[in-house]
Structure formats: C-alpha cells, structure tokens
C-alpha cells in the first residue's frame, strides 16, 4: 500500500496535476456543462501487476473530490486483460481533467511492478533475492520503489542517506578499501556494503571485516569462485548487466542478492484505459 500522507507522494501528485491541468481543462470547460455527472472505469488492457491504484483517491481529492471511488484492485494484485481496476462517479469535468494523470501513474507504476514480478519469477527456488536500485525517475523514487515492491522485489536503499554503499570512486577518494571500510565503520552505525571489482579487492575487503559485498560487472561464471571466497563471511550482491534474460544464471551462482536498474529505468508502461459514460 502507498502512504498517501507522505509529503513526497503528495508532492508528486500535486506536481503532476499542475503540469497537466495548469489553469484549467479548457476543452472540458468549453464542451461540458458544469453540472454534468458521469462515471468511469479504469480497465486493464493487458495482463499486469497493479501498482499505484491507491493514488486515485488522492488525485481526485486534490481536484475537489468525487461522489464514489471503488478500488477493485490493490497494488501488488494481478489483473487480466479486460478486468476493471477501479470505478468512479462524479462531476464529468473532474473525471476528464484527472484522466491523463491517473493513467500516467497507473501505466508507469504498473509497468515497473509487472517487470519486477517477471524478475522475481525468473529466480524462483534459487534462494536469491532481487533488489532494485536508485536508477529511478527524478522525483518519483518513492513511488517507483513502491512499484518494485508491489512486484515482489526487495527495496535497496532509498537514497544516499539510509545505508552506506562504498563504490569504486569512494575507494579511490578514501585511499583504499581498508581505509574506506574503517572510516565508514567509525563514522556511522548504518549498514555498510562495499563494491569490489577483482578477487584481490574482495580478499582485502573480507580481511577488513566487510560483511556485505557488491560484485560488479562479473559474468555468472566469474562470480561463482568469488562467491565461494566470501561464503560464510559476507553477504554477496551481484550487479552490472543483470537482465531478465540472464538473471536466473546470476541467481544460480549462490549469490544472496542480484540487483538490476532495468526494473525501473527500462520498464515499459502497461496498457490501462479509462472509459467514461454519462450517468
């Protein structure tokens, strides 16, 4: 479920409405009587995992409200082609003014959730978990990470503020792997993960007490031996070039996690339509 009270969520919806409607929906205002009542249905036009449907209540509320809103699905539910996701009744102008914003959220977030679910399905029974990344649409991260979770993916850190991930450039700036780990450990109680790109770097990280390592840009075959090195000493995440086609190969290496930015940055929007009729 989406926390509709969260300021980031409210701000994203407000900005979307302002962007699309601006000073007013001039077409609806010109063509439709102010007191005209109507109802409508949001339909899944293809099989999909639903995400973001709870936003409808916030979208309509910000435009003055509707008489009735029924959510037939929740985020994380599956819908088949032709199923009704939600139905609404109210002022016709309001329904039409909100149509595109509502569909943009449902299509974009549903696309992410649907792709996330495919990643999770591909690694079933391997014991590995799929993580998302920070490769999200600027300003929509909280919503997009909600969508990955709706598809069954585990959220990685939300931003730079809630976990320490020491990457290659951090290591260079800190003066080395051991130096970066020791400095981070003394400065913060947050979880620490470190990226390594060679077997030598992995050995150094493990000797420095690393408990969570990120193996970046290895093939599955290359990763297997490094995962054996880390076994019993650190959790291992594989990243870099992980796609829907090869994610199972990576999961079968024995890694604890695989992460893929494609889940958010390359998800195709799902097909959702809105059908309006007069009451």
C-alpha positions, 0 to 999 in steps of 0.5 A: 500500500502507498502512504498517501500522507507522505509529503513526497507522494503528495508532492508528486501528485500535486506536481503532476496535476499542475503540469497537466491541468495548469489553469484549467481543462479548457476543452472540458470547460468549453464542451461540458456543462458544469453540472454534468455527472458521469462515471468511469472505469479504469480497465486493464488492457493487458495482463499486469501487476497493479501498482499505484491504484491507491493514488486515485483517491488522492488525485481526485481529492486534490481536484475537489473530490468525487461522489464514489471511488471503488478500488477493485484492485490493490497494488501488488494484485494481478489483473487480466486483460479486460478486468476493471481496476477501479470505478468512479462517479462524479462531476464529468469535468473532474473525471476528464481533467484527472484522466491523463494523470491517473493513467500516467501513474497507473501505466508507469507504476504498473509497468515497473511492478509487472517487470519486477514480478517477471524478475522475481519469477525468473529466480524462483527456488534459487534462494536469491533475492532481487533488489532494485536500485536508485536508477529511478525517475527524478522525483518519483523514487518513492513511488517507483520503489513502491512499484518494485515492491508491489512486484515482489522485489526487495527495496535497496536503499532509498537514497544516499542517506539510509545505508552506506554503499562504498563504490569504486570512486569512494575507494579511490577518494578514501585511499583504499578499501581498508581505509574506506571500510574503517572510516565508514565503520567509525563514522556511522552505525548504518549498514555498510556494503562495499563494491569490489571489482577483482578477487584481490579487492574482495580478499582485502575487503573480507580481511577488513571485516566487510560483511556485505559485498557488491560484485560488479560487472562479473559474468555468472561464471566469474562470480561463482569462485568469488562467491565461494571466497566470501561464503560464510563471511559476507553477504554477496550482491551481484550487479552490472548487466543483470537482465531478465534474460540472464538473471536466473544464471546470476541467481544460480551462482549462490549469490544472496542478492542480484540487483538490476536498474532495468526494473525501473529505468527500462520498464515499459508502461502497461496498457490501462484505459479509462472509459467514461459514460454519462450517468 
